[in-house]
Amino acid sequence: MDERSSGEDPCAREPIHIPGAIQPHGAMLVCDPVTFSILHVSRNFAGITGGGAIPFPGQPVSEVLGRQHLHDLRNASARAGHRGGVGILAGLVLPGGTRRFDATIHVHAGRCIIELEPAPPEEQTSSQALELTRQLIARLDGVTDTRRLLTVGARLVQALLGYDRVMIYRFGDDGAGQVMAEAAAPELGSFLGHRFPASDIPEQARRLYLQNPIRMIADSAYEPVPLDPPLAPGEAPVDMSHAHLRSVSPVHCQYLRNMDVGASLSISLIVEGKLWGLIPCHHRTARVTPLALRMAAELFGHYFAMQIAATERREAMLASAGARRQLDLMIAEAGTDQPLDQALRGRLPGLAALAGCHGAALLNGEDWLATGAALSHEDGLRLLDLLSREATRGIWHTQALGTLLRGPALPVAGAMVLRLSDKSNIALFLFRREEAHDLNWAGPPEKSVTDTPDGPRLFPRKSFDLWRERVHGRCLPWDEQTLAIAEALRSWLRDVMLSQSEAAAEERARTAHRRNIVNQELNHRVKNVLALVRSIVLQTGASATSVDQYTQALEGRLHALATAHDNSLREGSGSLGALIETEAMLFRGDDDPGRVTAQGPELRLDDTAFGVFALVLHEMMTNAAKYGALSVPGGQLSISWSFDGIEGLVLNWRESGGPAVVVPHESGFGSRLIRGSMEYDLQGRAEIEFAAGGLLARFVIPALHVTDADTQEVLAIGTVQGTLDGQSVLIVEDQALIALDTQETLRHLGAGEIRIAGGLAQAQAVLQEFSPDLAVLDFELGGETSESLAHALIARHCPVVFATGYGDRLMLPEGLRHVPVVSKPIGSAAIALQIAAARAVVTAAE
């Protein structure tokens, strides 16, 4: 016999999805998907089902399976949903029979295919198989290393299915595969690390693995069972792409026998819609794996593929993040204001080393900057022109550059090209030298065609022993981590470019937008300041008895306002302690700096409270200097403040050692300014007592005006636990997870009954039967707001807190600016603070 190389592989042309036959461990009915009348039946139907009449074309399926079973199967098919989805019915008993069968049904290519397999003993139930699978899946939790994951996965599948050998097999870009992990009986040789050529699993077979994620060959020496009757002239073959019993290529069966495999089962590993690899399971003798166990294995395969995707993504992100850190150090040294070629000059060797390369080059227009082993400028342009003609974008790489660029010997074997711009000729090239290396194949990778009396016939190889191939003219493969580093490098370089070009235009637009917002806010504040100045001028003039008195009083009040304004613009603005210290310095005197003391925690006020209280403080200091303790040498003033989370900020003013206190007959402008500002502008309180030993005052500023994070720590220590003390709460939030987190936080604060509404209509319905003690409302609810709901709750004297992602009140309408706001994500201390403020708002309104 004459034996020769196969050349073009006949396996790649074999129509394996339409074999016209099935494997003999089950039976098949092919019927019309509309009328459910039989079109074809497997020749072994009577033998599998236990005798009786053989179904015939045109016969209703219900007469063969029973009306109820057909009904149940059709429902199972409907539940499967998607095209080609397989419905399952376990434990089916045919009319007049006693044997139990597991049945599957699916519709594909205009035919309905029903398959029957003898059911296993009742103790081997689907629930047991699924429970075992659940236990195996749980063992994968916490495995974050891909290599470890594959090893564990092979062992778990072997434990689940009991095959002699289980491999995790990954496809490469060229279609060839490699065994990445293995669990095998001790007496079997190992295939770990061995490669299998792409022709072992040709393209059409890989397509079937995508469509049907589990495939079993119960006996590699089986005789195919044909469908009857044969196809009529012009009738399309029966497409068995999704069938479990589909007969496979006789070449593949011979291939398995040459490996001493009596039975096999394969589980597809599909990652992001692509066939990442397979889990091939081999057994030395014939073996039927029950349908329930195969479905459990398919479920495990789906989860295992997701875990592979997660661990590979994690490893790529770690590699990318590590590369990005090194790149950031480079750019920090270079600066972002330099042109790209200047920024990279002297840093190309570092970039090449980062990607495990021997050289690099930057093409920037007509300029070619190269280092190490690299192509010439001319060859670089030739390669880029070739990629441009093929519309290649992003990242391109090859191990065998010599197969693309013909001509004199090249100094490098591998290249990776990072296109940095679609509009201009800018690209980074990374190069690797030739590195002769060995590929370990499971036997010689070629098939052969042998002349026989029936004509040329393809035979698979007979040896699967280690066969080592020495590879020349290629670099080492570009692995996933290198590709992740390259993607980080490309992203980084594009960031550098954007910072010099497109980013400049975007930044100009952002700057203009920010300037517009600042101008609007400035206009708002200026109007408020002018209105306040006008009021000060008019009221000061009305109470002054001379021009000098008017001038001094007006100057002092305007100075206090200016000081507050200056402080509000500084970094760390709004500090109560700094405000008091600034004002006290004007009145202490050099001879006795301790006559004015101030003590309290570091607190900050929002802009409104800061400006108002600056005027109040100035009035109090001025009165103390004119009429009170600071008007005589021995007088003392003590200022102390605290934050208790209920009333808010409480400041106590105590004068001593001054002249005799005289109770005024009527309130002057200063007194009216103090009380009016505190009560009207801040919804706070001002209590002044003209005590015989010295003036006493107590000022209360609601918690909603206190913005410093330190106050939240004070609150967290003293008042978080039991803040709600069994009170009921309504949460209105259109994001379910945020609503659940808020509910958990409020329960931690002691809330009782909590109702959650996802929108305005649902909230209004809840309020028909529920009267909450507190409401936490997301202001933005998709295409609507909770404004009307807030007004309704406030009218019912229900404290309201807005929860927003903005963190301020600028998005609130004017009528709700007084409502406390908590920023998302919501912490216990933050919301407890605002609950106290919301209660204070209700109390003040009453």
C-alpha positions in Angstrom: 0.0 0.0 0.0 1.2 3.5 -0.8 1.2 5.9 2.1 1.6 9.6 1.7 0.9 12.9 3.5 -2.7 13.9 3.4 -2.2 17.5 2.2 -5.6 19.1 2.5 -7.3 17.4 5.4 -10.5 15.6 4.3 -11.7 15.8 8.0 -12.1 19.5 7.5 -14.6 18.8 4.7 -16.6 16.0 6.4 -20.3 17.0 7.1 -20.3 15.6 10.7 -23.5 17.4 11.6 -25.6 15.3 9.2 -24.4 11.7 9.7 -27.8 10.1 9.0 -27.2 7.7 11.9 -27.0 7.6 15.7 -25.0 5.8 18.4 -26.7 2.6 19.5 -27.2 3.3 23.3 -30.4 5.2 22.6 -33.2 5.7 20.0 -34.4 8.7 18.0 -37.6 10.0 16.5 -37.5 12.8 14.0 -40.9 14.5 13.5 -42.6 17.5 12.1 -42.4 20.4 14.6 -46.0 21.6 13.8 -48.0 18.4 13.3 -45.8 16.1 15.4 -46.1 13.3 12.9 -43.1 11.0 12.5 -40.7 11.7 9.6 -37.8 9.3 10.5 -37.1 6.8 13.2 -33.8 5.1 14.2 -33.7 1.4 13.2 -33.0 0.3 16.7 -36.2 1.9 18.2 -38.0 -1.4 19.0 -34.8 -2.9 20.4 -34.2 0.0 22.7 -37.8 0.4 23.9 -38.4 -3.3 24.4 -40.3 -4.5 21.4 -43.8 -3.6 20.1 -44.7 -2.1 16.8 -42.0 0.0 15.0 -43.1 3.6 14.5 -43.7 4.5 10.9 -43.6 7.8 8.9 -46.7 9.8 9.3 -47.7 8.2 12.6 -48.5 10.8 15.4 -45.8 10.9 18.0 -48.5 10.8 20.7 -49.4 7.2 19.7 -45.8 6.2 20.3 -45.0 8.2 23.5 -48.5 8.8 24.9 -50.4 12.1 24.8 -49.4 13.2 28.3 -45.7 12.5 27.7 -45.8 14.4 24.4 -47.5 17.3 26.2 -44.8 17.2 28.9 -42.0 17.1 26.3 -43.4 20.0 24.4 -43.5 22.0 27.6 -39.9 21.0 28.3 -39.0 22.2 24.9 -40.7 25.6 25.5 -38.9 26.0 28.8 -35.6 25.4 27.0 -36.4 28.7 25.2 -33.6 29.5 22.8 -33.2 28.0 19.3 -31.6 24.5 19.6 -32.3 24.5 23.4 -32.8 21.0 24.7 -35.8 20.1 26.9 -35.5 17.2 29.2 -38.1 14.7 30.7 -36.7 12.1 33.1 -38.3 8.8 33.9 -40.7 8.5 30.9 -42.5 5.2 30.6 -43.9 4.3 27.1 -47.6 3.2 26.8 -47.9 -0.5 27.6 -44.3 -0.7 28.8 -42.5 -0.8 32.1 -39.0 0.5 31.3 -38.1 4.0 32.2 -36.4 6.3 29.8 -34.8 9.8 29.9 -36.0 11.8 27.0 -34.8 15.0 25.3 -36.5 17.1 22.7 -35.3 20.0 20.6 -36.3 21.8 17.4 -33.6 22.6 14.8 -33.4 23.2 11.1 -37.1 22.5 10.6 -37.2 19.2 12.4 -38.2 18.2 15.9 -35.8 15.6 17.3 -36.8 13.3 20.3 -34.1 11.1 21.8 -34.7 8.3 24.3 -32.0 6.7 26.5 -32.6 3.9 29.1 -32.9 5.6 32.5 -30.4 4.7 35.3 -31.7 3.1 38.6 -34.0 5.5 40.5 -31.5 6.1 43.2 -29.3 7.9 40.6 -31.6 10.9 40.4 -31.1 14.3 38.8 -31.3 16.0 42.2 -28.4 13.8 43.4 -26.3 14.7 40.4 -27.0 18.4 40.8 -26.2 18.2 44.5 -22.9 16.6 43.7 -22.2 19.3 41.2 -23.1 22.0 43.7 -20.5 20.5 46.1 -17.9 20.4 43.4 -18.6 24.0 42.4 -18.2 25.1 46.0 -14.7 23.7 46.0 -13.7 26.2 43.3 -14.5 29.2 45.5 -11.4 31.0 46.5 -9.2 29.6 43.7 -7.8 32.7 42.1 -4.8 31.3 40.1 -5.6 30.0 36.6 -3.1 27.1 36.7 -4.3 26.0 40.1 -7.9 26.3 38.9 -7.4 24.0 35.9 -5.7 21.4 38.0 -8.4 21.4 40.6 -11.1 21.4 37.8 -9.6 18.2 36.2 -9.7 16.4 39.5 -13.2 17.5 40.3 -14.6 16.3 36.9 -12.9 13.0 37.4 -14.6 12.7 40.8 -17.9 13.6 39.2 -17.9 11.3 36.2 -15.4 8.6 37.1 -13.4 8.4 33.8 -9.9 7.1 33.8 -8.4 10.3 32.4 -9.7 13.9 32.5 -7.8 16.7 30.7 -8.2 20.4 30.5 -7.5 21.3 26.9 -7.0 24.8 25.6 -7.1 26.0 22.0 -4.4 28.3 20.6 -4.9 31.0 18.0 -3.8 28.6 15.3 -6.5 26.0 16.3 -3.9 23.6 17.8 -4.6 22.6 21.4 -2.5 21.9 24.5 -3.2 19.9 27.6 -3.0 22.4 30.5 -4.1 20.1 33.3 -4.8 16.4 33.8 -6.2 13.9 36.3 -5.4 10.3 35.3 -5.2 6.8 36.7 -1.7 6.1 38.0 -1.0 3.4 35.4 -1.7 5.7 32.4 0.9 7.8 30.8 0.6 11.5 31.0 -0.4 13.9 28.2 0.2 17.0 30.4 1.8 19.8 28.3 1.4 17.9 25.1 0.1 19.6 22.0 -2.5 18.3 19.5 -2.6 19.7 16.0 -5.6 21.8 14.8 -6.5 18.9 12.4 -7.4 16.7 15.4 -10.4 18.9 16.0 -11.2 20.6 12.7 -13.1 23.9 12.4 -16.6 22.3 11.9 -16.1 20.2 15.0 -15.2 23.3 17.0 -18.4 24.9 15.7 -20.4 21.9 17.0 -18.7 22.2 20.4 -20.0 25.7 20.6 -23.6 24.7 19.7 -23.7 21.5 21.8 -21.6 21.9 24.9 -21.5 18.2 25.9 -20.8 15.2 23.7 -20.5 11.5 24.6 -19.2 8.5 22.7 -20.3 5.5 24.8 -18.3 2.9 22.8 -15.5 3.8 20.3 -16.1 0.5 18.5 -19.9 1.0 18.0 -21.7 0.3 14.8 -23.8 3.4 13.7 -27.6 2.9 13.6 -29.2 4.6 10.5 -32.5 6.5 10.4 -35.4 5.0 8.4 -36.7 5.6 5.9 -33.7 6.9 3.9 -33.9 10.5 2.6 -36.3 11.1 -0.3 -34.8 12.7 -3.4 -34.4 16.4 -2.7 -35.0 16.0 1.1 -32.6 17.9 3.3 -30.5 15.7 5.6 -31.4 15.7 9.3 -29.2 18.2 11.1 -28.1 16.6 14.4 -25.9 19.5 15.6 -27.8 19.6 19.0 -28.5 15.8 19.3 -26.9 13.8 22.1 -27.0 10.6 20.1 -25.4 12.0 16.9 -23.1 9.5 15.3 -19.5 10.7 15.0 -16.9 10.4 12.3 -15.5 6.9 11.9 -12.0 8.5 11.6 -12.5 10.0 15.1 -13.6 6.6 16.4 -10.4 5.0 15.0 -8.4 7.9 16.5 -9.8 7.0 19.9 -9.1 3.3 19.5 -5.6 4.2 18.5 -5.3 5.9 21.9 -6.7 2.8 23.6 -9.8 4.8 24.5 -13.1 2.8 24.8 -15.4 5.7 25.6 -15.1 9.5 25.7 -17.1 12.5 26.9 -16.2 16.1 26.2 -17.4 19.3 28.0 -17.1 22.6 26.1 -15.5 25.5 27.9 -17.0 28.6 26.4 -15.6 31.9 27.5 -17.2 35.2 26.3 -18.9 33.4 23.4 -15.7 31.7 22.2 -14.5 28.1 22.5 -11.7 28.5 25.0 -11.1 24.8 25.2 -12.5 21.4 26.2 -12.6 19.0 29.1 -12.0 15.6 27.3 -12.8 12.6 29.5 -11.3 9.2 28.4 -12.2 5.7 29.6 -10.4 2.5 28.7 -13.7 0.5 28.3 -17.2 1.3 27.0 -19.1 3.6 29.4 -22.5 5.2 29.3 -22.9 8.3 31.4 -26.6 8.9 32.3 -28.3 12.0 31.0 -28.7 13.5 34.4 -25.0 13.3 35.2 -24.2 14.7 31.7 -26.4 17.7 32.4 -24.7 18.2 35.8 -21.4 18.0 34.0 -22.6 20.6 31.5 -23.6 22.9 34.4 -20.2 22.4 36.0 -18.6 23.3 32.6 -20.6 26.6 32.4 -19.5 27.6 35.9 -15.9 26.4 35.4 -15.6 28.5 32.2 -16.8 31.6 34.1 -14.2 30.9 36.7 -11.5 30.6 34.1 -12.6 34.0 32.6 -12.5 35.5 36.1 -9.1 34.3 37.0 -7.6 35.1 33.6 -9.1 38.6 33.8 -7.7 39.0 37.3 -4.2 37.9 36.3 -4.4 40.2 33.2 -5.5 43.1 35.4 -2.6 42.5 37.8 -0.1 42.3 35.0 -1.7 45.5 33.5 -1.7 47.3 36.8 1.9 46.4 37.4 2.9 47.6 34.0 0.8 50.8 34.5 2.6 51.6 37.7 6.0 51.3 36.0 4.8 53.4 33.1 3.4 56.0 35.5 6.9 56.3 37.1 8.3 56.8 33.6 5.9 59.5 32.7 6.4 61.2 36.1 10.1 61.4 35.2 9.5 62.6 31.7 6.5 64.9 32.3 3.4 65.1 30.1 4.3 68.4 28.4 6.9 66.9 26.2 6.3 65.6 22.6 5.8 61.8 22.5 9.2 61.0 20.9 11.0 63.2 23.4 9.1 61.6 26.3 10.0 58.1 25.1 13.6 58.9 24.1 15.8 56.9 26.4 12.8 55.0 27.8 12.2 52.6 24.8 14.6 49.9 26.3 12.5 50.0 29.5 9.2 49.6 27.5 10.7 46.7 25.6 11.9 44.9 28.8 8.4 45.4 30.3 6.9 43.3 27.5 9.7 40.8 27.5 11.1 42.0 24.2 14.6 42.5 22.7 13.9 45.8 21.0 11.4 48.5 20.3 10.7 51.3 17.8 8.5 54.4 17.8 7.1 55.5 14.4 5.8 59.1 14.7 4.9 60.4 11.3 8.2 60.1 9.3 10.4 59.8 12.4 11.7 56.3 13.4 13.2 56.0 16.9 14.6 52.5 17.5 16.5 50.6 20.2 17.9 47.1 20.5 17.0 44.4 18.0 14.6 46.1 15.6 13.5 46.4 12.0 14.9 49.1 9.8 12.8 52.2 9.2 12.0 50.9 5.7 10.8 47.5 6.9 8.8 49.1 9.7 6.9 51.2 7.1 6.4 48.1 4.9 4.9 46.2 7.9 2.6 49.1 8.8 1.5 49.4 5.2 0.6 45.7 5.1 -1.4 46.0 8.3 -3.2 49.2 7.0 -4.3 47.3 3.9 -5.7 44.6 6.1 -7.5 47.2 8.2 -5.7 46.0 11.3 -6.2 48.2 14.3 -5.4 48.1 18.0 -2.7 45.5 18.8 -1.3 43.0 16.2 1.3 40.4 16.8 3.1 37.5 15.0 5.6 34.9 16.0 6.9 34.5 12.4 7.5 37.9 10.9 9.6 36.4 8.1 6.5 34.8 6.6 5.0 38.3 6.0 8.1 40.4 5.1 9.9 38.7 2.2 13.5 39.6 1.4 16.8 39.6 3.2 17.1 38.0 6.6 15.4 40.0 9.3 17.1 40.7 12.6 13.9 39.7 14.5 11.4 36.9 14.3 8.5 38.2 16.2 6.8 41.6 16.2 3.9 43.3 18.1 2.5 46.5 16.7 0.5 48.9 18.9 -1.5 51.3 16.7 -1.8 54.6 18.6 -3.9 56.6 16.2 -6.3 55.7 13.5 -5.8 59.1 11.7 -2.0 59.5 11.8 1.1 57.4 11.3 1.9 56.8 15.0 2.7 53.3 16.3 4.9 51.5 18.8 6.7 48.4 17.6 8.0 45.7 20.0 10.4 43.0 18.7 11.6 39.6 19.7 14.5 37.6 18.4 14.2 34.1 17.0 14.3 31.6 19.9 14.4 28.0 18.7 12.3 26.0 21.1 10.7 22.6 21.4 7.0 21.8 20.9 5.9 18.6 22.6 3.3 16.8 20.4 1.2 13.8 21.3 2.7 11.8 18.4 3.7 13.2 15.0 1.0 15.8 14.1 0.5 14.7 10.5 -2.3 12.4 9.3 -1.8 10.1 6.3 -3.9 9.0 3.3 -3.4 5.3 2.3 -4.6 3.7 -1.0 -7.0 0.9 -0.4 -9.1 -1.3 -2.7 -12.0 1.1 -2.0 -9.8 4.2 -2.9 -7.7 6.6 -0.9 -8.6 6.6 2.8 -7.6 8.9 5.6 -6.1 7.2 8.7 -5.3 8.9 12.0 -1.9 8.5 13.6 -1.4 5.4 15.7 1.2 6.8 18.1 0.5 9.3 20.8 3.9 9.1 22.5 5.8 12.3 23.0 7.1 13.6 19.7 9.3 16.7 20.1 9.5 19.2 17.3 12.3 21.8 17.1 10.9 25.1 15.9 13.1 27.7 14.0 12.3 31.1 12.6 9.8 32.0 15.4 9.9 33.8 18.6 8.4 32.6 21.9 4.6 32.9 21.9 2.9 36.2 23.0 1.0 35.0 26.0 -2.0 36.5 27.7 -0.1 38.5 30.3 2.1 40.0 27.6 -1.0 41.0 25.7 -2.4 42.6 28.9 0.8 44.5 29.4 0.7 45.6 25.7 -2.9 46.8 26.1 -1.9 48.8 29.2 1.1 50.2 27.3 -1.1 51.2 24.4 -3.6 52.8 26.7 -0.9 54.7 28.5 0.7 56.0 25.3 -2.7 57.1 24.1 -3.2 58.9 27.4 0.1 60.7 26.9 -1.0 61.7 23.4 -4.4 62.9 24.5 -2.9 65.0 27.2 -1.1 66.9 24.4 -3.8 67.1 21.8 -7.4 65.9 22.0 -7.3 66.2 25.8 -6.4 69.9 25.5 -9.7 70.6 23.5 -11.7 68.5 26.0 -10.2 70.3 28.9 -11.0 73.7 27.3 -14.6 72.6 27.1 -14.6 71.3 30.7 -13.0 74.5 31.9 -15.6 76.6 30.1 -18.3 74.5 31.7 -16.8 74.8 35.2 -16.3 78.6 34.7 -20.0 78.9 33.8 -21.0 77.1 37.0 -18.6 79.2 39.1 -20.0 82.4 37.5 -23.5 81.4 38.3 -22.6 80.5 41.9 -20.6 83.7 42.2 -23.5 85.8 40.9 -25.8 84.1 43.5 -23.4 84.8 46.4 -22.7 88.3 45.3 -26.4 89.1 45.3 -26.8 87.6 48.8 -23.8 89.6 50.1 -25.1 92.8 48.5 -28.5 92.3 50.1 -26.8 91.6 53.5 -24.6 94.7 53.1 -27.7 96.8 52.3 -29.5 95.6 55.4 -26.5 96.3 57.6 -26.1 99.8 56.2 -29.8 100.7 56.6 -30.1 99.2 60.1 -26.8 100.6 61.4 -27.8 104.0 60.2 -31.2 103.7 61.8 -29.6 103.0 65.2 -26.6 105.3 65.1 -26.6 108.6 67.1 -23.6 110.2 65.3 -21.6 109.9 62.2 -18.6 108.5 64.1 -20.7 105.9 65.8 -22.3 105.0 62.4 -18.9 104.8 60.7 -17.3 102.6 63.5 -20.3 100.2 63.7 -20.6 99.9 60.0 -16.9 99.3 59.5 -16.8 96.6 62.2 -19.8 94.8 60.8 -18.4 94.9 57.2 -15.0 93.8 58.5 -16.6 90.7 60.1 -18.4 90.0 56.9 -15.2 90.3 54.9 -13.3 88.1 57.3 -16.0 85.4 57.0 -15.8 85.7 53.2 -12.0 85.4 53.2 -12.1 82.4 55.5 -14.7 80.7 53.4 -12.4 80.8 50.3 -9.4 79.3 52.1 -8.6 75.6 52.0 -10.1 74.0 55.0 -12.7 76.8 55.1 -15.6 76.9 57.6 -13.6 76.2 60.7 -15.6 77.5 63.8 -12.4 77.6 65.9 -10.5 79.7 63.3 -13.4 82.1 63.1 -13.6 82.6 66.9 -9.8 82.9 67.1 -9.7 85.5 64.3 -12.4 87.6 66.0 -11.0 87.2 69.5 -7.6 88.5 68.4 -9.2 91.9 67.8 -10.4 92.2 71.4 -7.9 90.3 73.6 -5.4 93.1 74.0 -1.6 92.6 74.3 -1.5 93.0 78.1 -3.8 90.0 78.9 -4.1 87.5 76.0 -5.8 85.0 78.2 -8.9 87.2 78.9 -10.7 85.5 75.9 -10.6 81.7 76.0 -12.2 79.3 73.4 -12.5 75.6 73.7 -14.3 72.9 71.7 -13.9 70.2 69.1 -12.8 71.0 65.5 -16.0 71.7 63.6 -16.8 73.2 60.3 -19.8 75.1 59.2 -21.3 75.3 55.7 -21.2 78.6 53.8 -24.6 79.8 55.0 -23.9 79.2 58.7 -20.4 80.5 58.5 -21.3 83.9 57.1 -24.3 84.3 59.4 -22.4 83.3 62.6 -19.5 85.5 61.7 -21.8 88.5 62.0 -23.4 87.2 65.2 -20.0 86.6 66.7 -18.8 90.1 65.8 -21.9 91.7 67.4 -21.4 89.7 70.6 -17.6 90.7 70.7 -18.4 94.3 70.0 -21.1 94.5 72.7 -18.7 92.8 75.2 -16.0 95.4 74.3 -18.4 98.3 74.6 -20.6 97.4 77.5 -19.5 94.0 78.9 -16.6 92.1 80.3 -14.1 93.2 77.7 -14.8 96.9 78.4 -12.7 96.7 81.6 -9.2 95.4 82.2 -10.1 92.5 84.5 -13.0 91.2 82.5 -13.0 87.6 81.2 -14.9 86.0 78.3 -15.2 82.2 78.0 -16.5 80.6 74.8 -17.1 76.8 74.6 -19.0 74.6 72.2 -19.9 71.0 71.6 -21.8 68.8 69.2 -24.3 66.3 70.5 -26.0 65.0 67.4 -29.5 65.9 68.6 -29.6 69.7 68.9 -26.6 70.1 66.7 -23.8 72.6 67.5 -24.3 74.3 70.9 -22.1 77.3 71.8 -22.0 78.8 75.3 -20.9 82.4 75.9 -20.0 83.4 79.5 -18.8 86.9 80.5 -17.4 87.6 84.0 -15.5 90.4 85.9 -17.1 93.1 83.9 -19.3 96.1 84.9 -22.7 95.7 86.4 -25.1 94.2 83.9 -27.9 96.5 82.8 -31.0 94.9 81.2 -31.8 97.1 78.1 -35.3 98.6 77.9 -35.6 97.8 74.2 -33.7 95.7 71.6 -31.3 97.4 69.3 -30.2 96.5 65.9 -27.4 94.2 67.2 -29.8 92.2 69.3 -32.3 91.9 66.4 -29.4 90.9 64.0 -28.4 88.2 66.4 -31.8 86.7 67.0 -33.1 87.2 63.5 -30.0 85.6 61.8 -29.9 82.6 64.1 -33.7 81.9 64.0 -34.6 82.9 60.5 -31.4 82.2 58.4 -30.3 79.1 60.2 -33.5 77.8 61.9 -31.4 77.8 65.1 -31.8 79.5 68.5 -30.2 82.4 70.3 -30.8 82.7 74.1 -29.3 85.7 75.9 -29.5 86.2 79.7 -28.5 89.4 81.4 -27.2 87.7 84.6 -25.9 89.8 87.5 -22.4 88.2 87.3 -22.1 88.7 83.6 -23.9 88.2 80.3 -24.7 84.6 79.4 -25.7 83.4 75.9 -26.4 80.0 74.3 -26.5 79.6 70.5 -27.8 76.5 68.8 -27.0 75.8 65.1 -28.8 72.8 63.6 -26.7 69.8 62.6 -27.5 70.1 58.9 -25.2 73.2 58.8 -22.2 71.2 60.3 -20.2 69.7 57.5 -16.9 68.5 59.0 -16.2 64.7 59.0 -14.9 64.9 62.6 -18.5 65.7 63.8 -19.6 62.4 62.3 -17.0 60.6 64.4 -18.3 62.4 67.5 -21.8 61.3 66.5 -20.6 57.8 65.7 -19.2 57.3 69.2 -22.2 58.7 71.1 -25.4 58.4 69.2 -25.4 55.9 66.4 -26.6 53.0 68.4 -30.4 53.4 69.1 -30.7 56.5 66.9 -34.1 55.3 65.6 -35.1 53.2 68.7 -37.7 51.1 66.9 -39.2 53.9 64.7 -40.6 53.0 61.3 -38.9 54.2 58.1 -39.9 54.6 54.5 -37.1 54.2 51.9 -37.7 55.4 48.4 -34.9 54.3 46.1 -34.9 53.1 42.5 -31.7 51.0 42.8 -32.5 47.8 44.6 -29.0 47.1 45.9 -28.7 50.6 47.3 -32.1 50.3 48.9 -31.1 47.0 50.6 -27.8 48.6 51.9 -29.8 51.6 53.3 -32.2 49.2 54.9 -29.4 47.4 56.6 -27.8 50.6 57.8 -31.1 51.8 59.3 -31.6 48.5 61.1 -28.1 49.0 62.6 -29.4 52.3 63.9 -32.3 50.6 65.6 -35.1 51.1 63.1 -38.3 49.1 63.5 -40.5 48.4 60.5 -39.0 49.5 57.2 -40.9 49.7 53.9 -39.1 50.1 50.5 -40.6 51.7 47.4 -38.8 51.8 44.0 -40.7 54.8 42.6 -43.1 57.6 43.2 -46.3 55.7 42.5 -45.2 52.7 44.7 -44.3 55.1 47.5 -47.7 56.8 47.4 -49.4 53.5 47.5 -47.4 52.5 50.6 -48.3 55.7 52.3 -52.0 54.8 52.0 -51.5 52.2 54.8 -48.2 53.2 56.4 -47.3 56.2 58.5 -43.5 56.3 58.8 -41.6 58.1 61.6 -38.8 58.9 59.1 -38.4 59.0 55.3 -35.2 58.5 53.4 -35.8 59.6 49.8 -33.6 59.4 46.7 -34.3 62.7 45.0 -33.6 61.5 41.4 -35.9 58.6 40.6 -35.2 57.8 37.0 -37.3 60.2 34.9 -39.0 61.7 38.0 -38.1 63.3 41.4 -39.4 62.8 44.9 -40.2 66.5 45.3 -43.9 66.1 45.6 -43.5 63.2 48.0 -41.2 65.2 50.2 -43.7 68.0 50.5 -46.4 65.6 51.4 -44.3 63.9 54.1 -43.2 67.3 55.5 -46.8 68.4 55.7 -47.4 65.3 57.8 -44.6 66.4 60.2 -42.5 63.4 59.1 -38.7 64.0 59.2 -37.2 63.7 55.7 -33.6 63.0 54.6 -32.6 63.1 50.9 -30.0 60.5 49.8 -28.2 61.6 46.6 -25.0 61.0 44.7 -24.4 64.8 44.5 -23.6 65.3 48.2 -25.1 68.9 48.4 -28.4 70.8 48.1 -27.7 72.5 44.8 -29.9 70.1 42.9 -32.8 70.6 45.3 -35.6 73.1 44.5 -35.7 76.3 46.6 -38.5 75.0 48.8 -36.6 72.0 49.9 -33.1 73.4 50.4 -33.6 73.2 54.2 -34.0 69.4 54.0 -30.9 67.5 55.2 -28.9 65.6 52.6 -26.8 62.5 53.0 -24.3 61.4 50.3 -24.2 57.9 48.7 -22.9 55.4 49.7 -24.6 55.9 53.0 -22.7 55.3 56.2 -24.2 54.9 59.7 -22.7 58.0 61.2 -23.5 60.2 58.2 -27.2 59.3 58.1 -27.6 59.4 61.9 -26.3 63.0 61.7 -28.8 63.9 59.1 -31.6 62.1 60.9 -30.9 64.4 63.9 -31.0 67.4 61.6 -34.3 66.3 60.0 -35.9 66.0 63.4 -34.6 69.5 64.3 -36.2 70.9 61.1 -39.6 69.3 62.0 -39.3 70.6 65.6 -38.5 74.1 64.4 -41.5 74.1 62.0 -43.8 73.1 64.8 
